[in-house]
Amino acid sequence: MLTLTLKEALTVPLEAEVLSPDVLASLSHDAIRALPVMLGKRQMRLDEFFDIEGDGGDEIELRGDLSKVKWIGRGMTRGRIRITGNAGMHLGAYMKGGNIEVTGNATDWVGGEMSGGTIHIRGNAGGQLGSAYRGSVSGMSGGTILVEGSAGIEIGMRMKRGLIAVRGPVRDFAGLQMKGGTIVLLSGAEQRTGAWMVRGTIISLQPLKLMPTFATACVYNPSFMGLYARHLARFNFALPHEPNAGGYRRHIGDASVPGKGEILVWEAK
């Protein structure tokens, strides 16, 4: 396994998209040490910031507080990155495959416009998980993002496909302009959930303060909920779906678009 340990805490963001199995897998130890990274406007060597052990491969471990290190795993298609510590902005952006795990917290834009793979954050995350970048038409189009803690604003903004699940509370505008895919909120969200959503599904296990542009349709247990429950159970995320335990109240909207999205809110018996 290739192991990189941050030498000292950073005060200026470091852009390090080279930290990806696609880049590192075929490189020797010396070639990895010489890879270029950007500290502000200055191009520098990777080994100026990291102690590096091992040669390239599909298994990478990053150690230290990397909250100032941007673009880790950008566009990766394979392999595994484990971050023992915190992660910076744009973690797994444009990701197509592989796995990223963070033992600490992550900041904004985790999985921005990703199309495949799995990102698992053990701590809290910032805003715009799986979202579209400013000016882009669509956000994530596949893959899975899991957050054990809380998350910030605009998660799943303009997402088309894929799954986002957050165990802790989520801030405003979850599912903003959502076009498809699924967001699971185990602890609910703040205001304006599903604003301007066109399609897609938002599932909440806690009551939500919904906008008046969502209409209540029915209470039921959709058949697909069992599939999601089995998938999320692999990561110890529990999603109720048994009829004898309760049902999901279905709300349709956002009528102001107009949209055909749905927000399902769990109601226990």
Order of alpha helices (4+ residues) and beta strands (2+ residues): beta-beta-alpha-alpha-beta-beta-beta-beta-beta-beta-beta-beta-beta-beta-beta-beta-beta-alpha-beta-beta
